[in-house]
């Protein structure tokens, strides 16, 4: 799965670079790339934040218990 994600990410990034070099709707391409990458970062951040909430709470609890000793 990671292999496919990396492959398609490289393909999409290369397409954006090629279109930028060809000066085909350069501003639209740049804005689209920024929006797509920002949306992916936000999605991964939210997923990690919600998915790791219990892990982070346990980790902080363990740190506090070690400090109290």
C-alpha positions as CSV (number, residue, x, y, z in Angstrom):
1,X,0.0,0.0,0.0
2,X,2.8,2.4,0.9
3,X,4.4,1.6,-2.4
4,X,1.3,2.6,-4.4
5,X,0.9,5.8,-2.3
6,X,4.6,6.8,-3.0
7,X,4.3,5.9,-6.7
8,X,1.1,7.9,-7.3
9,X,2.5,10.8,-5.2
10,X,5.6,11.0,-7.4
11,X,3.5,10.7,-10.6
12,X,1.2,13.6,-9.5
13,X,4.1,15.7,-8.4
14,X,5.9,15.1,-11.7
15,X,2.7,16.1,-13.6
16,X,2.5,19.3,-11.7
17,X,6.2,20.1,-12.4
18,X,5.8,19.4,-16.1
19,X,2.7,21.5,-16.4
20,X,4.5,24.3,-14.5
21,X,7.5,24.1,-16.9
22,X,5.2,24.2,-19.9
23,X,3.6,27.3,-18.4
24,X,0.1,25.8,-18.9
25,X,-2.2,27.7,-16.6
26,X,0.7,28.0,-14.2
27,X,-1.2,29.9,-11.5
28,X,-4.1,27.4,-11.5
29,X,-1.6,24.5,-11.3
30,X,0.3,26.0,-8.5
31,X,-2.9,26.8,-6.5
32,X,-4.2,23.3,-7.1
33,X,-1.0,21.7,-5.9
34,X,-1.0,23.8,-2.8
35,X,-4.6,23.0,-2.1
36,X,-4.2,19.3,-2.6
37,X,-1.1,19.0,-0.5
38,X,-2.6,21.1,2.2
39,X,-5.8,19.0,2.3
40,X,-3.7,15.8,2.5
41,X,-1.6,17.2,5.4
42,X,-4.7,18.3,7.2
43,X,-6.4,15.0,6.7
44,X,-3.4,13.1,8.0
45,X,-3.1,15.4,10.9
46,X,-6.7,15.0,12.0
47,X,-6.5,11.2,11.5
48,X,-3.4,11.0,13.6
49,X,-4.8,13.3,16.2
50,X,-8.0,11.4,16.6
51,X,-6.5,8.0,16.2
52,X,-3.6,8.7,18.7
53,X,-5.7,10.4,21.3
54,X,-5.8,7.4,23.7
55,X,-2.1,6.7,23.1
56,X,-1.1,10.3,23.9
57,X,-3.3,10.2,27.1
58,X,-1.6,7.0,28.3
59,X,1.8,8.4,27.5
60,X,1.2,11.6,29.5
61,X,-0.3,9.6,32.4
62,X,2.9,7.4,32.5
63,X,5.1,10.5,32.4
64,X,3.2,12.1,35.3
65,X,3.5,8.9,37.3
66,X,7.2,8.7,36.8
67,X,7.6,12.4,37.9
68,X,5.6,11.7,41.1
69,X,7.9,8.9,42.2
